Amino acid sequence: MATQQEQAYSSLENAAMPLPQSLKDAPKTEKEPAVILCIGMAGSGKSTFMQRLTASIHSAKKTPYVVNLDPAVGKLPFGCNIDIQDVVNYKQVMKQYGLGPNGGIITSLNLFTTKFDQVLDLIGKRSKELDYVVFDTPGQIEIFTWSASGQIITDTLATLHPTVLAYIIDTPRSSSPATFISNMMYALSILYKTKLPMILVFNKCDVVDASFAREWMTDFESFQEAVRGDEESGYMGSLVGSMGLVLEEFYNALKVVSVSAVTGAGMDDFFTAVDEAVSEYKTDYRPAMEKKIFDKKEALKKSREENLSKLMKDMEVGGGAGSKKDTSTDDFYDDDGADDDDEFNVSLEDRSTNSAGEEASFKRFLEKAAK
Ligand SMILES: Nc1nc2c(ncn2[C@@H]2O[C@H](COP(=O)(O)OP(=O)(O)OP(=O)(O)O)[C@@H](O)[C@H]2O)c(=O)[nH]1
């Protein structure tokens, strides 16, 4: 039976639309693992949630593939297939580039992202047997709002697999309207930057129930009332109040679940939300992405043809030696898709089959980077 991906391809082909080469080359798997990217502020409970998530996947007799993108997490509380810490030592990055902890983490991720294609290859090799690919990320969520590495990671993953963002929120720390709104603004920026389906995961519900947040998201008056009664908001009150109004439409685009990573409460709801988000990806995101890639390729082709005909004209005018030569675009453009830049040719290894020595691996990485 044809997979969703194959059906999507054939519907494009049936529409007599040439298929973009990059999509033709994408692995067509029987089973498509869903990618879950866990994003959230420092201390929101991402790593604890990852631990709960992988445990729940295993107990449902499904197969996860786990990737850690947080270079500063130290000892991981969950089993992991690919760990950025095996490749980049963020303390040495800080030293080498004269950076503080935040800069060190972001730069480490940027360095790692230069070889993200290897991560995709490792996932691709096992994708037939996988149900979920889950990513832990650093608490520096600006990575996903303005950094290039965040965009490369989300874009490349979403090109190949149904990808869902799980935005983890520290519920007890979001119980004031001002902190709640600032958290929502971050989530909004990430949503609009990536355009991927997003699940708001109100974590730590064993400490504070998230019903207040659901109410604020569905009943504007109740949020306004909370703002009026909140001394912390102070002079910010009117700004926070108007933000609440602006965000109403954004709330409609989200799935909301409350969980406790510690007790495991709410995980069933989370997986239901993931299923819904995957369907949303397939009906909304993937067709839009395929059209975007197609349009980009067409624009590139057009500009190449224009440049070529300009060049041919110039050669004719100048009577250049090659003016009569049959020249195709292939002679001017290296279009074999191969990566000619071998500067950072670092080989990532799947920890489940081989765990590289961190020091040696990082030394290798820096040596290649310095070339
Ligand atoms: N009560 C309770 N505590 C939690 C829950 N989830 C996480 N925590 C606690 O919150 C703290 C932060 O959790 P982490 O999982 O390290 O959070 P993180 O988002 O990965 O933090 P960074 O690595 O700094 O970005 C720890 O003390 C956890 O034990 C939860 O569901 N309930």
The ligand as a MOL file (V3000), in Angstrom:
LIG
                    3D

  0  0  0     0  0            999 V3000
M  V30 BEGIN CTAB
M  V30 COUNTS 32 34 0 0 0
M  V30 BEGIN ATOM
M  V30 1 N 7.1960 18.6970 40.4490 0
M  V30 2 C 7.6790 18.5610 39.2190 0
M  V30 3 N 8.9460 18.9100 38.9440 0
M  V30 4 C 9.4090 18.7670 37.6890 0
M  V30 5 C 8.5980 18.2510 36.6440 0
M  V30 6 N 9.3330 18.2330 35.5260 0
M  V30 7 C 10.5560 18.6970 35.8450 0
M  V30 8 N 10.6050 19.0190 37.1550 0
M  V30 9 C 11.7370 19.5820 37.8870 0
M  V30 10 O 12.1050 20.8200 37.3020 0
M  V30 11 C 13.5190 20.9940 37.3580 0
M  V30 12 C 14.0520 21.2840 35.9640 0
M  V30 13 O 13.8350 20.1230 35.1800 0
M  V30 14 P 14.7350 19.7960 33.8940 0
M  V30 15 O 14.1260 18.5950 33.2800 0
M  V30 16 O 16.1640 19.7790 34.2330 0
M  V30 17 O 14.4300 21.0800 33.0430 0
M  V30 18 P 15.0630 21.5400 31.6380 0
M  V30 19 O 14.0250 22.3240 30.9460 0
M  V30 20 O 15.6410 20.3850 30.9330 0
M  V30 21 O 16.2160 22.5090 32.1320 0
M  V30 22 P 17.4580 23.0770 31.2570 0
M  V30 23 O 18.3140 21.8780 30.9410 0
M  V30 24 O 18.1060 24.0390 32.2060 0
M  V30 25 O 16.9210 23.7370 30.0590 0
M  V30 26 C 14.0890 19.7300 37.9920 0
M  V30 27 O 14.2900 19.9570 39.3380 0
M  V30 28 C 12.9790 18.6980 37.7730 0
M  V30 29 O 12.9570 17.7020 38.7590 0
M  V30 30 C 7.2460 17.8880 36.9670 0
M  V30 31 O 6.4450 17.4400 36.1360 0
M  V30 32 N 6.8440 18.0610 38.2610 0
M  V30 END ATOM
M  V30 BEGIN BOND
M  V30 1 1 1 2
M  V30 2 2 2 3
M  V30 3 1 2 32
M  V30 4 1 3 4
M  V30 5 2 4 5
M  V30 6 1 4 8
M  V30 7 1 5 6
M  V30 8 1 5 30
M  V30 9 2 6 7
M  V30 10 1 7 8
M  V30 11 1 8 9
M  V30 12 1 9 10
M  V30 13 1 9 28
M  V30 14 1 10 11
M  V30 15 1 11 12
M  V30 16 1 11 26
M  V30 17 1 12 13
M  V30 18 1 13 14
M  V30 19 2 14 15
M  V30 20 1 14 16
M  V30 21 1 14 17
M  V30 22 1 17 18
M  V30 23 2 18 19
M  V30 24 1 18 20
M  V30 25 1 18 21
M  V30 26 1 21 22
M  V30 27 2 22 23
M  V30 28 1 22 24
M  V30 29 1 22 25
M  V30 30 1 26 27
M  V30 31 1 26 28
M  V30 32 1 28 29
M  V30 33 2 30 31
M  V30 34 1 30 32
M  V30 END BOND
M  V30 END CTAB
M  END
